[in-house]
Amino acid sequence: MKASLVVISLTLLGLVSIPRANADDVNGAAKAFSQAQEAMLHGDVARAADLYELADELSPSAPALRNATRARMAVGHLAMAATNAAALLRRYPSDKESRDMAEAVLAKLAPQLAQLDVTCSAACTLLVDGKVVASVAREQHSLFSQPGARSVTGVFEDGRKALSQITATPNHIMTVRLEAPPRPANPIEPKVPPRIEPAAPVMGRSGTDRPVTEASRPIADSSHGISRWWVVGGGVVTVGFGAATIVSGLATLSTRDQIREAVAAGDHATAQMLYSTGNDQQTRTNVLLGATIAAGVGTVVLALFTNWSPERSERDLAIVPTRDGVSLVYGSRF
């Protein structure tokens, strides 16, 4: 009875520990597999190989990896085809179709390729000659590469990289270990707030040698009143209106003289027309005269509030220690 309980417990524990594929990964793998099939139909074999490998990465499956292996063989990517075949043999040894295919590919390609067994000190992705050959971070990688000088780069999850230069030999297994470089020291030094020096004591203005503590440093008086340029502008406007008033008044007087001449000559029609013109001229003159007066008054008002002083005064406020306490000293220079 106890043995049965142990078997049941182990079985349940095994069921609980089986990883469950993420639904999004399964859907993404199915979509990538479908796109790979479409790419094969259109003759884009290299893209189909990428998509089959993506489908296998999202949700590992023997059909996706077998199709990826065939596509790599068809496009001439022999090292990647051998790598996929080795993965098939390692992951699905009991699947006859996968095993037969993997053994056939490896029997043909392994003698002309170099096998790399790469160990990373922490999980890393792998690049060979700058191209990604393992996009899933692991501590162990087994792959095939073309013979010759190769650069093997491990990229760790925190961005650090380790590089190893090797010379790959055909039909030979080469072991490579990549150690994660030490994390760099933080180059950014903490910002030190600027040091604020205490106010320096100054001597009193009274001629004594008592130290004076500055409560506030000399400051320039802010200017009171408006700028003198407002007055200048107002004067210019006043002069302009005055000149226009004079011109309009002279035109009105000239029209009045023409009316008198027309009446004297008995030309009543002309006199009537000139009278209408003169009436308009008189109205315009009156308006211009009013504007001139208003501008003049405004200029005078501006002048009253204008700061005409060319210099600014300075004031000092200081606290002077005395025998009985302290005194507040205020000084000003003009």
C-alpha atoms as a printed R data frame, in Angstrom:
    type eleno elety resid chain resno       x       y       z
1   ATOM     1    CA   MET     A     1   0.000   0.000   0.000
2   ATOM     2    CA   LYS     A     2   2.825   2.368   0.839
3   ATOM     3    CA   ALA     A     3   4.526   1.658  -2.473
4   ATOM     4    CA   SER     A     4   1.360   2.544  -4.346
5   ATOM     5    CA   LEU     A     5   1.120   5.830  -2.519
6   ATOM     6    CA   VAL     A     6   4.697   6.685  -3.425
7   ATOM     7    CA   VAL     A     7   4.097   5.958  -7.094
8   ATOM     8    CA   ILE     A     8   0.948   8.043  -7.126
9   ATOM     9    CA   SER     A     9   2.699  10.936  -5.400
10  ATOM    10    CA   LEU     A    10   5.583  10.876  -7.825
11  ATOM    11    CA   THR     A    11   3.197  10.754 -10.761
12  ATOM    12    CA   LEU     A    12   1.247  13.760  -9.527
13  ATOM    13    CA   LEU     A    13   4.451  15.662  -8.847
14  ATOM    14    CA   GLY     A    14   5.596  14.959 -12.374
15  ATOM    15    CA   LEU     A    15   2.322  16.236 -13.797
16  ATOM    16    CA   VAL     A    16   2.518  19.422 -11.774
17  ATOM    17    CA   SER     A    17   6.108  20.104 -12.838
18  ATOM    18    CA   ILE     A    18   5.411  19.750 -16.579
19  ATOM    19    CA   PRO     A    19   5.849  23.257 -18.057
20  ATOM    20    CA   ARG     A    20   2.761  24.633 -19.702
21  ATOM    21    CA   ALA     A    21   3.308  26.531 -22.919
22  ATOM    22    CA   ASN     A    22   2.121  30.093 -22.975
23  ATOM    23    CA   ALA     A    23  -0.958  30.499 -25.181
24  ATOM    24    CA   ASP     A    24   0.559  33.565 -26.824
25  ATOM    25    CA   ASP     A    25   3.708  31.595 -27.680
26  ATOM    26    CA   VAL     A    26   1.650  28.771 -29.215
27  ATOM    27    CA   ASN     A    27  -0.381  31.216 -31.289
28  ATOM    28    CA   GLY     A    28   2.755  33.042 -32.371
29  ATOM    29    CA   ALA     A    29   4.411  29.762 -33.320
30  ATOM    30    CA   ALA     A    30   1.389  28.717 -35.380
31  ATOM    31    CA   LYS     A    31   1.408  32.067 -37.175
32  ATOM    32    CA   ALA     A    32   5.144  31.845 -37.900
33  ATOM    33    CA   PHE     A    33   4.739  28.262 -39.161
34  ATOM    34    CA   SER     A    34   1.941  29.358 -41.522
35  ATOM    35    CA   GLN     A    35   3.988  32.289 -42.830
36  ATOM    36    CA   ALA     A    36   6.940  29.958 -43.382
37  ATOM    37    CA   GLN     A    37   4.789  27.696 -45.536
38  ATOM    38    CA   GLU     A    38   3.666  30.685 -47.599
39  ATOM    39    CA   ALA     A    39   7.281  31.793 -48.028
40  ATOM    40    CA   MET     A    40   8.205  28.308 -49.283
41  ATOM    41    CA   LEU     A    41   5.375  28.444 -51.835
42  ATOM    42    CA   HIS     A    42   6.732  31.777 -53.097
43  ATOM    43    CA   GLY     A    43  10.263  30.439 -53.325
44  ATOM    44    CA   ASP     A    44  11.680  32.512 -50.451
45  ATOM    45    CA   VAL     A    45  13.432  29.585 -48.798
46  ATOM    46    CA   ALA     A    46  15.776  31.626 -46.557
47  ATOM    47    CA   ARG     A    47  12.860  33.525 -45.031
48  ATOM    48    CA   ALA     A    48  10.959  30.286 -44.609
49  ATOM    49    CA   ALA     A    49  13.912  28.843 -42.666
50  ATOM    50    CA   ASP     A    50  13.943  31.878 -40.360
51  ATOM    51    CA   LEU     A    51  10.207  31.555 -39.741
52  ATOM    52    CA   TYR     A    52  10.354  27.820 -39.077
53  ATOM    53    CA   GLU     A    53  13.124  28.398 -36.527
54  ATOM    54    CA   LEU     A    54  11.083  31.208 -34.953
55  ATOM    55    CA   ALA     A    55   8.083  28.880 -34.653
56  ATOM    56    CA   ASP     A    56  10.284  26.248 -32.978
57  ATOM    57    CA   GLU     A    57  11.717  28.886 -30.614
58  ATOM    58    CA   LEU     A    58   8.256  30.088 -29.559
59  ATOM    59    CA   SER     A    59   6.829  26.594 -29.124
60  ATOM    60    CA   PRO     A    60   9.335  23.770 -29.680
61  ATOM    61    CA   SER     A    61   8.087  21.102 -32.101
62  ATOM    62    CA   ALA     A    62   9.677  18.426 -34.246
63  ATOM    63    CA   PRO     A    63   7.841  19.423 -37.492
64  ATOM    64    CA   ALA     A    64   9.029  23.061 -37.248
65  ATOM    65    CA   LEU     A    65  12.632  22.011 -36.606
66  ATOM    66    CA   ARG     A    66  12.585  19.417 -39.399
67  ATOM    67    CA   ASN     A    67  11.263  21.956 -41.892
68  ATOM    68    CA   ALA     A    68  13.873  24.465 -40.751
69  ATOM    69    CA   THR     A    69  16.591  21.875 -41.330
70  ATOM    70    CA   ARG     A    70  15.330  21.111 -44.847
71  ATOM    71    CA   ALA     A    71  15.112  24.814 -45.696
72  ATOM    72    CA   ARG     A    72  18.668  25.461 -44.464
73  ATOM    73    CA   MET     A    73  19.930  22.572 -46.576
74  ATOM    74    CA   ALA     A    74  18.054  23.868 -49.617
75  ATOM    75    CA   VAL     A    75  19.432  27.393 -49.318
76  ATOM    76    CA   GLY     A    76  23.000  26.226 -48.619
77  ATOM    77    CA   HIS     A    77  23.278  27.219 -44.961
78  ATOM    78    CA   LEU     A    78  25.079  24.012 -44.110
79  ATOM    79    CA   ALA     A    79  26.330  24.930 -40.623
80  ATOM    80    CA   MET     A    80  22.849  25.936 -39.493
81  ATOM    81    CA   ALA     A    81  21.334  22.830 -41.096
82  ATOM    82    CA   ALA     A    82  23.780  20.620 -39.165
83  ATOM    83    CA   THR     A    83  23.047  22.556 -35.952
84  ATOM    84    CA   ASN     A    84  19.312  22.004 -36.399
85  ATOM    85    CA   ALA     A    85  19.877  18.316 -37.171
86  ATOM    86    CA   ALA     A    86  21.911  17.872 -33.989
87  ATOM    87    CA   ALA     A    87  19.103  19.562 -32.017
88  ATOM    88    CA   LEU     A    88  16.584  17.180 -33.608
89  ATOM    89    CA   LEU     A    89  18.637  14.157 -32.582
90  ATOM    90    CA   ARG     A    90  19.108  15.503 -29.047
91  ATOM    91    CA   ARG     A    91  15.501  16.535 -28.446
92  ATOM    92    CA   TYR     A    92  13.532  13.869 -30.296
93  ATOM    93    CA   PRO     A    93  15.629  10.667 -30.234
94  ATOM    94    CA   SER     A    94  12.533   8.464 -30.154
95  ATOM    95    CA   ASP     A    95  10.847  10.144 -33.124
96  ATOM    96    CA   LYS     A    96  11.853   7.971 -36.117
97  ATOM    97    CA   GLU     A    97  11.256  10.600 -38.790
98  ATOM    98    CA   SER     A    98  13.285  13.218 -36.911
99  ATOM    99    CA   ARG     A    99  16.070  10.747 -36.028
100 ATOM   100    CA   ASP     A   100  16.409   9.398 -39.588
101 ATOM   101    CA   MET     A   101  16.528  12.897 -41.052
102 ATOM   102    CA   ALA     A   102  19.025  14.188 -38.471
103 ATOM   103    CA   GLU     A   103  21.366  11.220 -38.911
104 ATOM   104    CA   ALA     A   104  21.326  11.605 -42.702
105 ATOM   105    CA   VAL     A   105  22.127  15.334 -42.520
106 ATOM   106    CA   LEU     A   106  24.898  14.893 -39.956
107 ATOM   107    CA   ALA     A   107  26.463  11.998 -41.863
108 ATOM   108    CA   LYS     A   108  26.730  14.251 -44.904
109 ATOM   109    CA   LEU     A   109  27.742  17.557 -43.283
110 ATOM   110    CA   ALA     A   110  29.591  16.787 -40.047
111 ATOM   111    CA   PRO     A   111  32.896  15.708 -41.709
112 ATOM   112    CA   GLN     A   112  33.211  19.062 -43.484
113 ATOM   113    CA   LEU     A   113  32.181  21.254 -40.559
114 ATOM   114    CA   ALA     A   114  33.601  22.108 -37.137
115 ATOM   115    CA   GLN     A   115  31.543  21.469 -34.017
116 ATOM   116    CA   LEU     A   116  31.619  24.038 -31.224
117 ATOM   117    CA   ASP     A   117  30.609  23.281 -27.659
118 ATOM   118    CA   VAL     A   118  30.282  26.684 -25.980
119 ATOM   119    CA   THR     A   119  29.905  27.144 -22.233
120 ATOM   120    CA   CYS     A   120  28.937  30.541 -20.814
121 ATOM   121    CA   SER     A   121  29.552  31.511 -17.199
122 ATOM   122    CA   ALA     A   122  25.953  32.784 -17.178
123 ATOM   123    CA   ALA     A   123  23.075  32.449 -19.612
124 ATOM   124    CA   CYS     A   124  23.991  34.151 -22.874
125 ATOM   125    CA   THR     A   125  22.983  34.370 -26.507
126 ATOM   126    CA   LEU     A   126  25.578  33.515 -29.126
127 ATOM   127    CA   LEU     A   127  27.001  35.180 -32.227
128 ATOM   128    CA   VAL     A   128  29.502  33.737 -34.671
129 ATOM   129    CA   ASP     A   129  31.278  36.269 -36.876
130 ATOM   130    CA   GLY     A   130  28.723  38.868 -35.784
131 ATOM   131    CA   LYS     A   131  25.674  36.801 -36.813
132 ATOM   132    CA   VAL     A   132  23.195  35.452 -34.272
133 ATOM   133    CA   VAL     A   133  23.291  31.653 -34.117
134 ATOM   134    CA   ALA     A   134  21.527  31.187 -30.760
135 ATOM   135    CA   SER     A   135  18.903  33.756 -29.824
136 ATOM   136    CA   VAL     A   136  17.791  31.991 -26.638
137 ATOM   137    CA   ALA     A   137  20.041  32.674 -23.653
138 ATOM   138    CA   ARG     A   138  21.546  29.463 -22.245
139 ATOM   139    CA   GLU     A   139  24.686  28.415 -20.434
140 ATOM   140    CA   GLN     A   140  25.405  25.587 -22.899
141 ATOM   141    CA   HIS     A   141  25.380  25.853 -26.700
142 ATOM   142    CA   SER     A   142  26.265  23.192 -29.255
143 ATOM   143    CA   LEU     A   143  26.513  24.201 -32.891
144 ATOM   144    CA   PHE     A   144  28.386  23.680 -36.126
145 ATOM   145    CA   SER     A   145  30.398  26.283 -38.014
146 ATOM   146    CA   GLN     A   146  32.440  26.548 -41.157
147 ATOM   147    CA   PRO     A   147  36.164  25.788 -40.661
148 ATOM   148    CA   GLY     A   148  38.676  28.609 -40.322
149 ATOM   149    CA   ALA     A   149  39.166  31.685 -38.162
150 ATOM   150    CA   ARG     A   150  35.991  32.529 -36.281
151 ATOM   151    CA   SER     A   151  34.951  35.039 -33.624
152 ATOM   152    CA   VAL     A   152  32.530  33.671 -31.035
153 ATOM   153    CA   THR     A   153  30.684  36.295 -28.968
154 ATOM   154    CA   GLY     A   154  28.496  35.656 -25.979
155 ATOM   155    CA   VAL     A   155  26.005  38.379 -25.048
156 ATOM   156    CA   PHE     A   156  24.866  38.162 -21.447
157 ATOM   157    CA   GLU     A   157  21.468  39.290 -20.228
158 ATOM   158    CA   ASP     A   158  22.791  42.513 -18.696
159 ATOM   159    CA   GLY     A   159  24.451  43.566 -21.966
160 ATOM   160    CA   ARG     A   160  27.994  42.489 -21.153
161 ATOM   161    CA   LYS     A   161  29.861  40.655 -23.907
162 ATOM   162    CA   ALA     A   162  32.649  38.075 -24.024
163 ATOM   163    CA   LEU     A   163  34.638  37.417 -27.218
164 ATOM   164    CA   SER     A   164  36.762  34.443 -28.157
165 ATOM   165    CA   GLN     A   165  38.836  34.156 -31.343
166 ATOM   166    CA   ILE     A   166  39.191  30.558 -32.507
167 ATOM   167    CA   THR     A   167  40.377  28.548 -35.477
168 ATOM   168    CA   ALA     A   168  37.748  25.920 -36.264
169 ATOM   169    CA   THR     A   169  38.948  22.554 -37.597
170 ATOM   170    CA   PRO     A   170  36.778  20.324 -39.810
171 ATOM   171    CA   ASN     A   171  35.375  17.138 -38.244
172 ATOM   172    CA   HIS     A   172  36.654  18.218 -34.866
173 ATOM   173    CA   ILE     A   173  34.891  19.236 -31.634
174 ATOM   174    CA   MET     A   174  36.204  22.487 -30.151
175 ATOM   175    CA   THR     A   175  35.358  23.531 -26.598
176 ATOM   176    CA   VAL     A   176  34.939  27.262 -25.927
177 ATOM   177    CA   ARG     A   177  34.282  28.916 -22.568
178 ATOM   178    CA   LEU     A   178  33.024  32.483 -22.335
179 ATOM   179    CA   GLU     A   179  33.410  34.295 -19.042
180 ATOM   180    CA   ALA     A   180  31.213  37.285 -18.338
181 ATOM   181    CA   PRO     A   181  33.455  40.345 -17.862
182 ATOM   182    CA   PRO     A   182  33.274  42.114 -14.511
183 ATOM   183    CA   ARG     A   183  30.655  44.777 -14.216
184 ATOM   184    CA   PRO     A   184  32.188  48.218 -14.762
185 ATOM   185    CA   ALA     A   185  32.396  50.575 -11.824
186 ATOM   186    CA   ASN     A   186  29.840  53.332 -11.912
187 ATOM   187    CA   PRO     A   187  31.600  56.141 -13.799
188 ATOM   188    CA   ILE     A   188  29.080  58.724 -12.645
189 ATOM   189    CA   GLU     A   189  30.259  60.333  -9.441
190 ATOM   190    CA   PRO     A   190  27.619  61.667  -7.073
191 ATOM   191    CA   LYS     A   191  27.026  65.343  -7.450
192 ATOM   192    CA   VAL     A   192  28.347  67.361  -4.535
193 ATOM   193    CA   PRO     A   193  26.228  70.403  -3.757
194 ATOM   194    CA   PRO     A   194  28.158  73.654  -4.015
195 ATOM   195    CA   ARG     A   195  29.600  74.850  -0.738
196 ATOM   196    CA   ILE     A   196  27.962  78.008   0.555
197 ATOM   197    CA   GLU     A   197  30.480  80.244   2.238
198 ATOM   198    CA   PRO     A   198  29.252  82.188   5.287
199 ATOM   199    CA   ALA     A   199  28.945  85.911   4.924
200 ATOM   200    CA   ALA     A   200  32.235  87.615   5.685
201 ATOM   201    CA   PRO     A   201  32.221  90.288   8.369
202 ATOM   202    CA   VAL     A   202  32.812  93.876   7.240
203 ATOM   203    CA   MET     A   203  33.924  96.930   9.189
204 ATOM   204    CA   GLY     A   204  31.389  99.378  10.428
205 ATOM   205    CA   ARG     A   205  30.776 102.618   8.574
206 ATOM   206    CA   SER     A   206  31.089 104.606  11.786
207 ATOM   207    CA   GLY     A   207  34.853 104.209  11.764
208 ATOM   208    CA   THR     A   208  34.951 101.815  14.701
209 ATOM   209    CA   ASP     A   209  36.727  98.513  14.444
210 ATOM   210    CA   ARG     A   210  33.650  96.552  15.465
211 ATOM   211    CA   PRO     A   211  32.842  93.811  12.960
212 ATOM   212    CA   VAL     A   212  29.661  94.262  11.026
213 ATOM   213    CA   THR     A   213  27.654  91.268   9.875
214 ATOM   214    CA   GLU     A   214  26.031  91.836   6.528
215 ATOM   215    CA   ALA     A   215  22.347  91.143   6.568
216 ATOM   216    CA   SER     A   216  22.110  91.898   2.882
217 ATOM   217    CA   ARG     A   217  24.731  92.806   0.352
218 ATOM   218    CA   PRO     A   218  24.561  96.171  -1.394
219 ATOM   219    CA   ILE     A   219  21.957  96.086  -4.050
220 ATOM   220    CA   ALA     A   220  21.071  98.563  -6.710
221 ATOM   221    CA   ASP     A   221  17.753 100.278  -6.347
222 ATOM   222    CA   SER     A   222  15.218  99.082  -8.783
223 ATOM   223    CA   SER     A   223  14.286 101.990 -11.013
224 ATOM   224    CA   HIS     A   224  11.024 103.697 -10.145
225 ATOM   225    CA   GLY     A   225   8.812 105.117 -12.851
226 ATOM   226    CA   ILE     A   226   8.447 104.445 -16.541
227 ATOM   227    CA   SER     A   227  11.075 104.809 -19.200
228 ATOM   228    CA   ARG     A   228  11.750 108.238 -20.671
229 ATOM   229    CA   TRP     A   229  11.191 106.776 -24.135
230 ATOM   230    CA   TRP     A   230   7.450 106.773 -23.484
231 ATOM   231    CA   VAL     A   231   7.600 110.551 -23.115
232 ATOM   232    CA   VAL     A   232   9.644 110.866 -26.288
233 ATOM   233    CA   GLY     A   233   7.111 108.729 -28.162
234 ATOM   234    CA   GLY     A   234   4.207 110.781 -26.789
235 ATOM   235    CA   GLY     A   235   5.925 113.983 -27.892
236 ATOM   236    CA   VAL     A   236   6.400 112.640 -31.406
237 ATOM   237    CA   VAL     A   237   2.711 111.668 -31.618
238 ATOM   238    CA   THR     A   238   1.670 115.095 -30.327
239 ATOM   239    CA   VAL     A   239   3.833 116.882 -32.886
240 ATOM   240    CA   GLY     A   240   2.419 114.681 -35.649
241 ATOM   241    CA   PHE     A   241  -1.162 115.445 -34.723
242 ATOM   242    CA   GLY     A   242  -0.325 119.144 -34.396
243 ATOM   243    CA   ALA     A   243   1.209 119.261 -37.872
244 ATOM   244    CA   ALA     A   244  -1.818 117.502 -39.358
245 ATOM   245    CA   THR     A   245  -4.109 119.968 -37.553
246 ATOM   246    CA   ILE     A   246  -2.246 122.941 -39.015
247 ATOM   247    CA   VAL     A   247  -2.389 121.544 -42.538
248 ATOM   248    CA   SER     A   248  -6.085 120.793 -42.236
249 ATOM   249    CA   GLY     A   249  -6.783 124.265 -40.777
250 ATOM   250    CA   LEU     A   250  -4.944 125.993 -43.635
251 ATOM   251    CA   ALA     A   251  -6.953 123.967 -46.155
252 ATOM   252    CA   THR     A   252 -10.161 125.017 -44.387
253 ATOM   253    CA   LEU     A   253  -9.189 128.706 -44.568
254 ATOM   254    CA   SER     A   254  -8.342 128.365 -48.254
255 ATOM   255    CA   THR     A   255 -11.784 126.864 -48.941
256 ATOM   256    CA   ARG     A   256 -13.435 129.720 -47.026
257 ATOM   257    CA   ASP     A   257 -11.699 132.258 -49.280
258 ATOM   258    CA   GLN     A   258 -12.828 130.346 -52.382
259 ATOM   259    CA   ILE     A   259 -16.436 130.421 -51.128
260 ATOM   260    CA   ARG     A   260 -16.296 134.202 -50.746
261 ATOM   261    CA   GLU     A   261 -14.957 134.600 -54.273
262 ATOM   262    CA   ALA     A   262 -17.663 132.338 -55.734
263 ATOM   263    CA   VAL     A   263 -20.421 134.277 -53.923
264 ATOM   264    CA   ALA     A   264 -18.970 137.554 -55.131
265 ATOM   265    CA   ALA     A   265 -18.951 136.211 -58.693
266 ATOM   266    CA   GLY     A   266 -22.552 135.014 -58.391
267 ATOM   267    CA   ASP     A   267 -21.593 131.354 -58.892
268 ATOM   268    CA   HIS     A   268 -23.909 129.942 -56.271
269 ATOM   269    CA   ALA     A   269 -23.548 126.315 -57.404
270 ATOM   270    CA   THR     A   270 -19.774 126.410 -56.907
271 ATOM   271    CA   ALA     A   271 -20.198 128.243 -53.644
272 ATOM   272    CA   GLN     A   272 -22.587 125.546 -52.400
273 ATOM   273    CA   MET     A   273 -20.161 122.782 -53.346
274 ATOM   274    CA   LEU     A   274 -17.233 124.554 -51.700
275 ATOM   275    CA   TYR     A   275 -19.321 125.116 -48.589
276 ATOM   276    CA   SER     A   276 -19.899 121.354 -48.251
277 ATOM   277    CA   THR     A   277 -16.185 120.691 -48.728
278 ATOM   278    CA   GLY     A   278 -15.256 123.372 -46.215
279 ATOM   279    CA   ASN     A   279 -17.682 121.938 -43.680
280 ATOM   280    CA   ASP     A   280 -15.955 118.511 -43.922
281 ATOM   281    CA   GLN     A   281 -12.552 120.171 -43.621
282 ATOM   282    CA   GLN     A   282 -13.631 122.046 -40.516
283 ATOM   283    CA   THR     A   283 -14.883 118.811 -38.897
284 ATOM   284    CA   ARG     A   284 -11.574 117.069 -39.677
285 ATOM   285    CA   THR     A   285  -9.612 119.991 -38.271
286 ATOM   286    CA   ASN     A   286 -11.610 119.919 -35.036
287 ATOM   287    CA   VAL     A   287 -11.000 116.151 -34.645
288 ATOM   288    CA   LEU     A   288  -7.250 116.565 -35.261
289 ATOM   289    CA   LEU     A   289  -7.152 119.446 -32.781
290 ATOM   290    CA   GLY     A   290  -8.798 117.286 -30.124
291 ATOM   291    CA   ALA     A   291  -6.357 114.441 -30.802
292 ATOM   292    CA   THR     A   292  -3.432 116.847 -30.536
293 ATOM   293    CA   ILE     A   293  -4.644 118.136 -27.177
294 ATOM   294    CA   ALA     A   294  -5.215 114.574 -25.877
295 ATOM   295    CA   ALA     A   295  -1.760 113.462 -27.004
296 ATOM   296    CA   GLY     A   296  -0.175 116.508 -25.380
297 ATOM   297    CA   VAL     A   297  -1.954 115.913 -22.077
298 ATOM   298    CA   GLY     A   298  -0.982 112.234 -22.154
299 ATOM   299    CA   THR     A   299   2.649 113.160 -22.779
300 ATOM   300    CA   VAL     A   300   2.643 115.511 -19.800
301 ATOM   301    CA   VAL     A   301   1.163 112.802 -17.575
302 ATOM   302    CA   LEU     A   302   3.820 110.337 -18.739
303 ATOM   303    CA   ALA     A   303   6.507 112.867 -17.974
304 ATOM   304    CA   LEU     A   304   5.283 113.107 -14.386
305 ATOM   305    CA   PHE     A   305   5.794 109.354 -13.873
306 ATOM   306    CA   THR     A   306   9.058 109.041 -15.754
307 ATOM   307    CA   ASN     A   307  12.354 108.166 -14.050
308 ATOM   308    CA   TRP     A   308  14.680 110.957 -15.222
309 ATOM   309    CA   SER     A   309  17.578 109.964 -12.949
310 ATOM   310    CA   PRO     A   310  20.572 108.663 -14.972
311 ATOM   311    CA   GLU     A   311  22.195 106.888 -11.980
312 ATOM   312    CA   ARG     A   312  20.993 104.367  -9.460
313 ATOM   313    CA   SER     A   313  21.657 104.554  -5.774
314 ATOM   314    CA   GLU     A   314  22.956 101.715  -3.683
315 ATOM   315    CA   ARG     A   315  21.850 100.763  -0.199
316 ATOM   316    CA   ASP     A   316  23.477  98.718   2.515
317 ATOM   317    CA   LEU     A   317  21.733  97.001   5.384
318 ATOM   318    CA   ALA     A   318  24.010  95.699   8.154
319 ATOM   319    CA   ILE     A   319  23.846  94.464  11.748
320 ATOM   320    CA   VAL     A   320  26.490  96.004  14.014
321 ATOM   321    CA   PRO     A   321  27.257  94.371  17.385
322 ATOM   322    CA   THR     A   322  27.293  96.873  20.266
323 ATOM   323    CA   ARG     A   323  28.038  96.634  23.960
324 ATOM   324    CA   ASP     A   324  24.342  96.390  24.784
325 ATOM   325    CA   GLY     A   325  23.295  94.216  21.872
326 ATOM   326    CA   VAL     A   326  23.169  94.822  18.143
327 ATOM   327    CA   SER     A   327  22.239  97.798  15.974
328 ATOM   328    CA   LEU     A   328  20.620  97.801  12.556
329 ATOM   329    CA   VAL     A   329  22.523 100.179  10.271
330 ATOM   330    CA   TYR     A   330  21.101 101.417   7.012
331 ATOM   331    CA   GLY     A   331  23.284 103.332   4.594
332 ATOM   332    CA   SER     A   332  22.728 104.752   1.142
333 ATOM   333    CA   ARG     A   333  24.966 106.358  -1.466
334 ATOM   334    CA   PHE     A   334  23.654 108.859  -4.008
